Amino acid sequence: MKTDSPATSSCEPARECDDGLCLLARQAARTITDLYDLVLGPTKMRATQFILLRILAAEGPVSQKRLGMVLAVAPETMSRRLSALRSAGLITRCSGSRRRERVYALTDVGKARLKVAAPYWRRSQARMRACMSGKQWTAAHSSLRLLLTAARNAESARLPNV
């Protein structure tokens, strides 16, 4: 009976990762975020900050819980991001409908910074679009929405790990 050598068996987990959806999705997300961060660089704003400010500008005051759900971000991560934006004077904490609810809104400084950063964001989008056909751009959006929905459904299924 042939058994795998230690070198062969130690590579199995690495090979399983090669075709794993998680690795590919994380590589794509980080690479795209790096591009947006690079282009946003002159504004001293990161893509994650721009997105948060953009949501607050579009929706008005939003609870921390809702922001976390929309962005698919853990509560601890959301707290750190919001704290940094608050310290920079870009957002403010408002009173929510419930006593303990944390609600945030864009400040005038945040609105001004968002306005300055918007052309850089559009430039990032244009750079990505230039590397894809219109059909590919649409397909990428559709695929990402499908992956997000599938991952949320798989997580909420709470199937046992066997």
Secondary structure as GFF3:
##gff-version 3
##sequence-region A 1 162
A	DSSP	alpha_helix	6	18	.	.	.	ID=ss1
A	DSSP	alpha_helix	21	40	.	.	.	ID=ss2
A	DSSP	three_ten_helix	41	43	.	.	.	ID=ss3
A	DSSP	alpha_helix	47	59	.	.	.	ID=ss4
A	DSSP	beta_strand	62	63	.	.	.	ID=ss5
A	DSSP	alpha_helix	64	71	.	.	.	ID=ss6
A	DSSP	alpha_helix	75	87	.	.	.	ID=ss7
A	DSSP	beta_strand	91	95	.	.	.	ID=ss8
A	DSSP	beta_strand	102	106	.	.	.	ID=ss9
A	DSSP	alpha_helix	108	130	.	.	.	ID=ss10
A	DSSP	alpha_helix	134	157	.	.	.	ID=ss11
###
